[in-house]
Amino acid sequence: MSQQLAEVETLFLHESRSDYTVVANRDGNRVLRGRLELKETAAGPRPGKFRVIRDGEDHPRQPDEFVDLARAADRIRISEQTTPENRTRLKEMLDGYQLEATAVRTCRRCASDGRYGPITSEDAIEHNGELICRDCARRELERELSYKGEFTGAAEERLEELLYESGDLDRIVSLLQGGLDPDLTKYDEVSANVDDVSPVRTEDLDLHPDLSSHLQGRFEELLPVQSLSVRNGLLDGNDQLVVSATATGKTLVGELTGIDRALKGDGKLLFLVPLVALANQKHEDFEDRYGDLLDVSIRVGSSRVNDDGNRFDPHADVIVGTYEGIDHALRTGKDLGDVGTVVIDEVHTLKEGERGHRLDGLISRLKYYSENRMETHAGYDGTQFVYLSATVGNPEWLAERLRATLIEYEERPVPIERHVTFADSREKAQIADKLVKREFDTKSSKGYRGQTIIFTNSRRRCHEISRKLRYDSAPYHAGLDYGRRKKVERMFGNQDLSAVVTTAALAAGVDFPASQVIFDSLAMGIEWLSVQEFSQMLGRAGRPDYHDRGRVYLLVEPDGVYHGSMDRTEDEVAFTLLKGEMEDVATHYDETAAAEETLANVVVAGKKAKRLNDRMIGEVPTKHALGKLLEWNFIDGFEPTPLGRGVTRHFLAPDEAFFILDSVRKGTDPYDIVADLERRDDEE
């Protein structure tokens, strides 16, 4: 006891069932725990029995040793949770030895476990009708988290922050069980901001008369990003990279110059997008707006085994196409005529794996097509390139590589609330249903009901969630036929649907005026979302002409993964996305990508393929790629072999080409070859 007496800083007394708990602390650490019983004497209450608890066992001590312990303490504290009668007895006992004690509010759980846990009104946490200290609340929270799965440090930190801010453990537990307390789920708010850009009036634009009258019938002034673009040479033919948030009017930038040049006879407009669903919508938009002025056609990608050229008229004034569809036309030598304007929508696709290098190659091949046509067709002045994106982390660098003027506008028309709640996969649909119902039951100041886009990671999941929503909703993905997708778009636009449930097809820009976005999953397929993809998807929430604000909900599964190859869990990814900075847009080439694009450039440009490689965004190891193409018998000199033409016509990677060749030599049925290729894609 002698050493323990020297170490005592605080002596804490707390009422137990039949005695008093004694805790001696030093520097916040317990140095002794014991039990004290009082006895009544003629002089008043005095120590009767004193036991020290060590290793779970009671060790009897002389009552005087408690008095020595109390005298050695710098201060003595009595728990306020001790009944008034027993507090009085303890104070009378201590008074008999001329010792003073102060009553303090303490954590009952700490006292029960033999710890001294003082609390104040500022730091106490409410739980089950009582106040406990932060340490006990955190331990209780950790127990609750263990039931839900493994949480990453970022998720635990967020929940601890909410615990301390709210001072209510029960609310946090409710949140973990799918509760939708908006004060707790709200992570932050992306404020609305409007840059002060003086608008350009449509009547002041030097446009073809038909386009001018068409625009003036729609609006009197251009939006800010459109005005900035016009003032920086859009209608003078300058190449531009336009970076601006979703729903700020980027598409019209491409339309203004492309339609104007087409009407003036300065070449057709190619409007290129990454996905068939987008191409279909853009084609219909252009047909509706300009079909009475110009011929509008569509060119979407060919499959590996068939190209029927459905609906594609290479002589049309406006061609809406997917990247692959137009690239296929170039790779197969189709004559696109005089191209006045190329609009590349979603140009940040350059950073994506397989699609990125193909877009990089396509841009280079389109520029070569324009240059080659200028050399061979008198009176043709070349092509203006307009690149559009909502999300680019390195816009200055990208604009320089594209040799384009940067038009950057950081407007957010309406504020967006970002919320996080935790749920396992079985609970997510129920939570989404509550959120969809709550949103659809409200109206904005502009008279529109709240509608929701739910993003998930598979087509099957789209249908599963849609079936579980009480209000009318619909799945929407690339697996639906064109008519079904158009019906969903029309019903959503008429506010006949409370929600659409979709995969990546909507993220790239199909136009649904939603007020709320829900992430059922933070993965697309078997890959986690990038910050660019996440930012663009959440940017679908809130439209200035419809809504007062947007809401975004992340339904996060602790320890959740969607494929064994994923090296992070969904809760870890969630906070990375919420805190993350936009990734740089750049294209990286491995041997396979370098060979594929070099082969396509040889097919299109022959000996000038190196020039095409040199001006691509990514660094292409041309010499090595040519060596591999020669080794694989894909080229002979700077001429593609029949095998090489077949490979590039069908966008085959080298390993896919070798797989097909080997299967053909083995006599494998062609349909089995196609099925095996699709299976390989799914496994990758």
Number of C-alpha atoms within 10 A of each C-alpha: 13 10 8 14 19 12 20 24 21 22 25 30 27 28 23 14 6 10 15 20 22 26 24 27 20 17 10 12 14 18 16 22 20 21 24 21 16 19 11 12 10 6 9 13 20 22 20 15 17 24 21 19 16 11 6 7 9 14 13 13 14 12 17 14 16 23 17 13 19 24 19 19 20 12 16 21 20 21 22 18 16 21 12 10 8 14 21 13 17 22 18 18 21 20 14 13 12 10 16 15 18 13 16 18 19 26 26 24 17 16 22 13 10 22 24 27 21 19 17 14 9 8 15 22 26 19 17 9 8 11 23 27 22 21 14 16 24 18 11 15 20 17 11 15 17 12 9 17 13 17 20 17 12 15 21 17 12 13 22 19 12 20 23 17 12 16 23 20 24 18 19 21 18 12 20 20 17 17 18 20 13 13 10 19 21 18 19 12 14 12 14 12 12 13 12 8 12 12 15 18 14 20 14 10 13 12 20 15 12 12 17 17 13 14 18 13 10 9 12 14 17 20 19 21 26 25 19 21 23 20 12 16 13 23 19 12 17 18 23 25 26 30 25 21 22 25 21 21 15 24 19 15 25 29 17 19 25 32 27 25 23 21 20 13 13 20 24 30 29 27 27 27 27 23 22 21 26 24 23 21 19 23 22 18 12 20 17 11 13 17 16 9 14 17 16 25 23 27 28 27 20 21 13 14 9 8 13 8 15 11 11 17 16 19 15 18 26 28 28 28 28 27 25 25 24 25 27 23 18 21 22 17 11 12 12 17 17 24 26 26 28 24 26 25 25 19 26 27 26 21 22 16 13 15 17 23 27 23 26 24 27 24 22 23 24 20 19 19 21 20 15 13 19 16 12 9 11 8 10 19 17 21 26 26 26 27 27 24 24 26 24 25 17 13 20 16 14 20 18 13 14 22 15 19 20 21 21 19 21 14 19 22 23 20 20 24 22 20 21 25 24 23 24 18 15 9 14 21 21 17 22 23 18 14 19 25 20 12 19 20 12 13 15 13 10 11 10 17 18 26 31 31 29 26 28 22 21 18 19 12 19 22 18 14 23 23 15 13 21 13 16 13 25 25 23 28 22 17 10 13 11 13 9 15 20 17 12 20 20 14 15 21 15 9 17 14 19 24 31 27 26 25 24 22 17 24 20 22 23 17 15 20 23 26 28 28 28 26 23 25 27 27 24 17 17 17 14 23 19 19 21 23 22 20 21 20 24 25 25 29 28 30 22 17 12 18 25 18 19 26 24 27 22 26 27 26 27 23 16 21 20 17 11 7 10 14 8 13 20 24 27 19 23 24 18 14 19 17 10 14 12 17 15 16 22 22 23 18 17 12 13 15 22 23 24 22 30 25 27 28 28 25 24 22 20 15 14 13 23 18 14 23 23 14 18 21 24 20 15 24 17 18 10 12 21 23 13 18 21 16 11 13 14 23 22 14 13 17 17 24 17 12 15 25 20 16 22 25 21 20 22 16 17 21 10 15 18 14 14 19 14 12 16 13 8 9 10 12 10 13 9 11 17 14 11 15 16 12 11 11 10 10 8 8
